Amino acid sequence: MNKLFILIPLLFIPSLAFSASHFEPSKYSCSGIEKRIKNINSKMRSGYSAREGERLREELRTLKDHRYACKKKQFSTK
């Protein structure tokens, strides 16, 4: 019984780690990534709170990862 309580949470750890990186590049999902990156960079230059800055940096990292995946599949990001 105790082994079951240990095993069940361990089954969910990998799914949480991979769910954040689930992005399948397509022509539609790749269009506009450059514009969104420029918008975030503009917001970061204009000033922000610490919490907002963390959110913007995380969103920028995610968009850059998506841009890389799109370019790897040769989709336009403009």
Secondary structure as the mmCIF struct_conf table of DSSP 4:
data_model
#
loop_
_struct_conf.conf_type_id
_struct_conf.id
_struct_conf.beg_label_comp_id
_struct_conf.beg_label_asym_id
_struct_conf.beg_label_seq_id
_struct_conf.end_label_comp_id
_struct_conf.end_label_asym_id
_struct_conf.end_label_seq_id
HELX_RH_AL_P HELX_RH_AL_P1 ASN A 2 SER A 19
TURN_TY1_P TURN_TY1_P1 ALA A 20 SER A 21
HELX_RH_AL_P HELX_RH_AL_P2 LYS A 27 CYS A 30
TURN_TY1_P TURN_TY1_P2 SER A 31 GLY A 32
HELX_RH_AL_P HELX_RH_AL_P3 ILE A 33 ARG A 45
TURN_TY1_P TURN_TY1_P3 SER A 46 SER A 46
HELX_RH_AL_P HELX_RH_AL_P4 ALA A 50 LYS A 72
TURN_TY1_P TURN_TY1_P4 LYS A 73 GLN A 74
#
